[in-house]
Amino acid sequence: MKKSSCFATFAILACAASSHAATVFADRIIVTNSVPNNGPNVATHWAEVQVFAQGSGTNVAASANGGSSSASSTGWGTQTSWAIDGNTNGDFGGNSLWHDNDGQGGGAEPDIYTVVFSSPVNVDSFNIHGRSGCCENRDDNFLVEFYNGATLVGSNAASIGGTFSTGVTPIIAIVPEPAAISAGLLVLGALSLRRRRA
């Protein structure tokens, strides 16, 4: 019986090592476009970054719901807040699009866009809208990460692929470091040895 109990605990730890779509408790989303898709220093622009709370479906990234934004650079007369204003209009002239400063003396990669939620919340999916009418390929193949403080809790690679939006995309939970799993196994081994001696 003790062996099966130990095996069950080991199985739980082993299962924790696999990635899966999940709800994560996060206070921010960070979107990074570090691989230019059309030559060096290609611009990045987001029309809308949406993150959905588990259960309610509330867009916690929206400025109307307390979201605040920042970016590694901003240019071309845009504002970071335009990508969390609730408007998915991807036209450059629509004043609802954040654009980095590539082409205006900028161009340092990676391009990083961050939205901090009003408070940590359980979130399960996101949707990112890109530019429309021009240059959609610039907004392709990027990394989406979710943090709670300094801890990475979820991520997903995403692509707009010419459709102007990722569509509602699940978050992949981040699993414990292998060192943490190894430490857990060592503790289990020590407990098992201690029981045998007793």
C-alpha positions in Angstrom: 0.0 0.0 0.0 2.8 2.4 0.8 4.5 1.6 -2.5 1.3 2.5 -4.4 0.9 5.7 -2.4 4.4 6.7 -3.2 3.9 5.8 -6.9 0.7 7.9 -7.0 2.6 10.9 -5.6 5.4 10.4 -8.1 2.8 10.2 -10.9 1.2 13.5 -9.8 4.7 15.2 -9.9 5.4 13.6 -13.3 2.1 14.8 -14.7 2.8 18.3 -13.5 5.7 18.4 -16.0 3.5 18.5 -19.0 2.1 21.7 -20.6 -1.6 22.1 -21.1 -4.2 24.7 -21.7 -5.2 26.2 -18.3 -6.4 29.0 -16.2 -3.5 31.0 -14.8 -3.5 33.6 -12.0 -1.7 36.6 -13.5 -1.4 40.4 -13.2 0.0 41.2 -16.6 0.5 40.1 -20.2 3.7 40.7 -22.2 3.7 40.4 -26.0 7.2 40.1 -27.6 7.9 40.3 -31.3 11.6 39.5 -31.5 11.9 37.8 -34.9 11.5 40.2 -37.8 9.3 38.7 -40.5 10.3 41.0 -43.4 13.9 42.0 -43.0 15.7 43.6 -40.1 14.0 46.0 -37.7 10.5 45.4 -39.0 7.8 47.4 -37.2 5.3 45.9 -34.7 1.8 47.2 -34.2 -1.2 46.0 -32.2 -4.8 47.2 -32.8 -6.1 45.5 -29.6 -4.8 43.3 -26.9 -7.5 41.4 -25.1 -7.2 39.0 -22.1 -10.3 37.2 -20.8 -11.1 36.4 -17.1 -12.1 32.9 -16.4 -15.8 32.4 -16.1 -17.0 36.0 -16.8 -15.1 36.5 -20.1 -14.4 40.1 -19.0 -11.5 41.7 -21.0 -9.2 42.5 -18.0 -6.6 44.2 -20.3 -9.1 46.9 -21.4 -8.3 50.4 -20.1 -12.0 50.6 -19.2 -11.5 47.7 -16.8 -8.3 49.2 -15.2 -5.7 47.9 -17.6 -2.6 50.1 -18.2 0.0 49.7 -21.0 3.6 50.4 -21.8 6.0 49.4 -24.6 9.7 49.2 -25.3 9.1 52.1 -27.8 6.2 54.0 -29.3 6.2 56.0 -32.5 4.4 57.3 -35.6 2.0 59.5 -33.5 0.4 56.5 -31.7 -0.1 55.7 -28.0 0.2 52.4 -26.1 -3.3 53.0 -24.7 -4.8 52.8 -28.1 -4.3 49.0 -28.1 -6.4 48.5 -25.0 -9.1 51.1 -25.8 -11.8 48.5 -26.7 -11.6 49.3 -30.4 -10.3 46.6 -32.7 -10.0 48.9 -35.7 -6.7 48.0 -37.3 -6.4 50.9 -39.8 -3.4 53.1 -39.1 -5.4 56.3 -39.5 -8.1 55.1 -37.1 -6.2 56.3 -33.9 -6.7 52.9 -32.3 -3.4 51.2 -33.0 -0.1 51.2 -31.1 3.0 51.3 -33.3 6.7 50.9 -32.2 9.2 53.5 -33.4 10.9 51.3 -36.1 11.6 53.6 -39.1 11.9 56.7 -36.9 15.4 56.1 -35.6 14.3 53.1 -33.6 14.5 49.5 -34.6 15.9 47.8 -31.6 14.5 44.3 -31.2 12.7 42.8 -29.5 9.5 44.9 -29.6 7.8 44.5 -26.2 4.2 45.5 -25.3 3.0 45.1 -21.7 -0.5 45.4 -20.2 -0.8 45.4 -16.4 -4.3 44.4 -15.1 -5.9 46.4 -12.2 -5.3 43.4 -9.9 -4.2 39.7 -10.3 -6.9 37.6 -11.8 -7.6 34.1 -13.1 -7.4 34.3 -16.9 -7.8 31.5 -19.5 -7.4 33.0 -23.0 -6.4 36.0 -25.1 -7.0 37.6 -28.5 -4.6 40.0 -30.2 -5.7 42.1 -33.2 -3.1 43.4 -35.6 -2.9 46.0 -38.2 -5.2 45.8 -41.2 -4.9 47.4 -44.7 -1.2 47.1 -44.7 1.8 45.2 -43.5 -0.1 42.4 -41.7 3.0 40.1 -41.9 4.8 42.3 -39.4 2.4 41.1 -36.7 3.1 37.4 -37.2 4.9 34.8 -35.0 5.2 36.5 -31.6 5.4 35.3 -28.0 2.7 35.9 -25.4 3.6 35.6 -21.7 1.6 35.9 -18.5 3.2 36.9 -15.2 2.2 37.2 -11.6 4.7 39.6 -10.2 8.1 38.3 -11.4 6.8 34.8 -11.9 6.1 33.5 -15.4 2.8 31.5 -15.1 1.7 31.0 -18.6 2.6 31.5 -22.3 1.8 30.7 -25.9 3.4 31.3 -29.2 0.9 33.1 -31.5 0.4 34.1 -35.1 -2.0 36.4 -36.8 -1.3 34.9 -40.2 -3.0 37.5 -42.3 -6.4 37.3 -40.6 -5.8 40.4 -38.5 -6.5 38.5 -35.2 -5.2 35.5 -33.4 -8.7 34.5 -32.5 -9.5 33.5 -28.9 -6.4 31.5 -27.9 -5.9 29.4 -24.8 -3.1 30.0 -22.3 -0.5 27.3 -21.8 0.4 26.9 -18.1 4.0 27.0 -17.1 5.1 23.9 -15.2 7.5 23.9 -12.2 11.2 23.9 -12.9 12.8 20.4 -13.2 14.9 21.3 -10.1 11.6 21.8 -8.1 10.3 18.4 -9.3 13.7 16.8 -8.4 13.6 18.3 -4.9 10.1 17.0 -4.4 11.2 13.5 -5.4 14.2 13.7 -3.0 11.8 14.6 -0.2 9.5 11.7 -1.1 12.6 9.4 -1.1 13.7 10.6 2.3 10.2 10.1 3.7 10.0 6.6 2.3 13.5 5.7 3.7 12.5 7.1 7.1 9.3 5.0 7.2 11.3 1.9 6.4 13.7 2.5 9.2 10.8 3.1 11.6 
